[in-house]
Each structure stands twice: as structure tokens, then as C-alpha cells.
Amino acid sequence: EARRASGRKPEINYIHKSVHELLKETVRMKRQAPESDYDFVYCAGLFDYLTDKVASRLLKLFAAWTDPGGLIVATNVHPRNPGRHYMEHLLEWNLIYRDEREMKELAPDGHDLEIVPDGTGVNIFLRIRTKSQ
């Protein structure tokens, strides 16, 4: 609908990099700020496996990539996941669960934040609207 209304076709770029490669970019970012190129950065299914420190560094990188007024969305499984004990004990599938407060603490300062649960309440979405950097 937005495409029809604007007459523009969105350009989608998928970034296929390891967490290690992304973390190296956060180190380079301290020397030289990357150009912001994106209106929207979406990261799903990753933070459930990362420490707070690593997830926070990645969010800072995503904010640097995102144009002012752009949107970053990162997901995490909530501790109230009803399948949690099944996953952990039968499948040995251990995640790092985060609630709303913990997700907000990962976000870089100076941007507008919102936490939105999915329809099931299993996943939460950290939505960051970037401001001028």
C-alpha cells in the first residue's frame, strides 16, 4: 500500500555477515562513523543467543547504519514462553530470554523506544526510531 501511494519501489539489501564480522565493524565505527544508508534494519532470531554486551553493540551499529527517523526492529523470545521448559529439557535448546525491561536496556541512548509483543506473547520486538546522531 505504501509503495502504491508513494510510487516508489523499495530497495531491499540483505547483509550476510557473521556476528564476528559485525562486531569488527563496531570497532571500526569508533574510528570512523559509518554512513547511514538504511530506513529500516530488522534483526530476528539472533539476540536470543547473544550476551547483553554483544546485542547492545550490534544495536549501536544498526543505529549508525540507519538514517535519522528510520526504524530498527530486533526480536527476542520472552521468558514467559510457554514452550521454554520443553525446549530446554527435551530439545536442549537453550536461549537467552529477555523481558521488556531487559530489551530496553540493550538499546542505544538518544532514540525513541517501544516494546511490542507478538500476538502470542512469546516474542517481543524492540522498536527503535532513530534520531539525529
Secondary structure, DSSP 4 states (H G I P E B T S, - for coil): -HHHHHT-----------HHHHHHHHHHHHHSPPPP-EEEEEE-SSGGGS-HHHHHHHHHHHHHHEEEEEEEEEEEE-TT-TTHHHHHHHS--------HHHHHHHSPTTSEEEEEE-TTSSEEEEEEE----
